[in-house]
Amino acid sequence: MSTASTEGDRRLHRRLLPVAGGCLAAAAGALIAVGCFLGLYVRPTSDDWCAAWKSRDLGVLGITHDFYTTQNGRITNAFLSGIVYGDGFAGVKVLPTVIVVAFTAGLVLLGIQLFRQLGRTPRVLLLVAGALAVQALVYFGGTRTYQVLLWAPATISHTLPSVIGVWALLLAVWTVRQPRAGIRACGFAAAFLIGFAIGTLSESFALVSGLLAGVLALLTLPPFKLARTWHPFTWCLLWCAGLVCGLTVLYTSPGARWRRAQQPARESMLSAGELRGTYEDWLRMWDSVTGQGAYLGAAAVGILLGLAAGIGAAAPGKREAGRAAPRGMLVALLLLPVPVVVLGSFAVVLGLRSGYGPTGWTYARTWTNYLVPMELALCAYGVLLGVWARRFLARRGTAAAAVPAGVVAATALALASLAVLVPNVKQLTTATVTRAVAWDAQNSRIRTEAAAGATDLGYRPMHIGNLAEPFYTSDYRRDWVAACISDWYGIERIHRL
C-alpha cells in the first residue's frame, strides 16, 4: 500500500469512522434505550399471572416441579421464570435491560473474535454500534414487538436463548483454543450442560442451534482440514448430545404428555398432508418476514464494519498458521447460514403446527429463534463483502475515494433501516405506558376491595401485544387467565367490568 493511501486511511479512521460509528450507535442506542425504559411500564398479562402466583406460592423449585409434572416439561424455562417472578413483577421490569446488556456484550466480543480471525484490529465503537443496530432490528422490526423484548414469558422462551447461544459460541471458541486438557474438559462439560438447559428451555431454539452445531461438527472433522484438532467436533457433538437429552426429558415429562393429550387428534406431522400444510405455513411466514425491509439493515451494518476492518494496520499474531483448507470446504462454511436459517425456520413452523394447529405459524414471537441467526448471518456476509470491496478497491487504486463513499452509503442505509422502526417504537411506547397507568389504577382498586373481604371482583381486560386477557372465552371454567388472576389476588373469581 502506498504512503499516500496509508495516510488517507489514517485520516478516514481519525475523522469519518468515529462519526459514522457515533451516529449509528446514537440512533440504535436511542431505540434500545426506549425499549429498556419501557420495561419499567410492563404490567402483567396472559401467562404473567400464572407464573407470578406460582413463583410466589410455590417458590423456584416448586414452579419447576409444576412445569415438569403438569404444564409442558420446560424445567429450565420454569426455573428462570421462578427467578424472574420471584419478587412479584419487579423482575419483568428489569429483564429487558438485562437481556440488552448481555446481548450487546456477547455480540461485541463475538465481533472482536471475527475481526481477529480476519487479521484486523477490532474497532470497539463500530462493534457496539453494530450490536445495538442488529438488536434494534430484531426487537422492533417484526410484528410482535411487545412480545419479543418486553413480555417476560416470550423473552425467556425465545429471546434469551439467542443470548445464551452467543455466549455459548464464545465459550466454544475459548474452549477449543485452550492448551490445557483440564480446562478444555470443563468447557466440554459446559457445552453439554448448556445444551441440556436449552433443550428444556426452548424447543424452537434447540432445533435451530442443533442444526447449526450438527453441520459444524461435520465440517470441522479434521480430515476436511477446516480444523486441525478434534476439539471443535467434540464441542459441537457434546452440545448436540445435551440438546437431545434435554428434549428427551421435556418430551417424556408428565406435563408434556398431558399437554399433547389436550390436542385434538390429527395426522402425523410427518404425513404428506401435514408436511404440505407446514410448507404453506412456512411460505406465509417468510412472506411476512420478507415484507419487513428493515431487516436488511443488518447487511448494511456488516458492510460498514467490513470496510472499517480493511482500514489500518493488521492485528499482529492473531491469525493461526496451518494447513490451508480446501476451497470447497471454505465455500461450504461460507454458505452454512443459508441452510441453517431455511431448514431451521421450517423446523420451527413444523413444531408450531404440531403444537398449535394450522394457526401455529402466526405465533411470531417464536420466529426470533431463527431471525437472530438470520440477522447475524446478514451482518457477517456484509462484513465479508466490505472486506473484499476494500481490498478490491485498493488493488485498483481507487480506495482513497471509493471507501469513504462506501462508508457514508453503508451508514446511511443502516440509519434508514433504523428510521423505519421509529413508528413501531412510538406505537409500542404509547400502548405500554397508557396500559400501565390504567392497570395501576385498577390494581389499587382490586387490592383495596380484596383487603375489605370481597371475593368476587370486577376486572376490565386491558389488551396489549395480541396476548390473552381474562374473558377471552365465554366458558369461565376454561378461562385460565381469570383463574390465575384470582389466585394472584387471593380471591375466588373475577367478573367483567
FENCOR-V758396 format. One record per run of one state. SS is the DSSP state (alpha for helix, beta for strand, coil for the rest). FROM is the first residue (numbers start at 1). LEN is the number of residues. If there is no record, write none. Layout:
[[SS/FROM/LEN] [SS/FROM/LEN]]
This chain:
[[coil/1/2] [alpha/3/39] [coil/42/5] [alpha/47/25] [coil/72/3] [alpha/75/10] [coil/85/5] [alpha/90/28] [coil/118/2] [beta/120/1] [coil/121/3] [alpha/124/17] [coil/141/4] [alpha/145/6] [coil/151/1] [alpha/152/25] [coil/177/4] [alpha/181/19] [coil/200/3] [alpha/203/17] [coil/220/2] [alpha/222/3] [coil/225/6] [alpha/231/22] [coil/253/1] [alpha/254/9] [coil/263/9] [alpha/272/19] [coil/291/2] [alpha/293/17] [coil/310/4] [beta/314/1] [coil/315/12] [alpha/327/36] [coil/363/1] [alpha/364/33] [coil/397/2] [alpha/399/21] [coil/420/2] [alpha/422/30] [coil/452/4] [beta/456/4] [coil/460/16] [alpha/476/3] [coil/479/1] [alpha/480/10] [coil/490/3] [beta/493/4] [coil/497/1]]
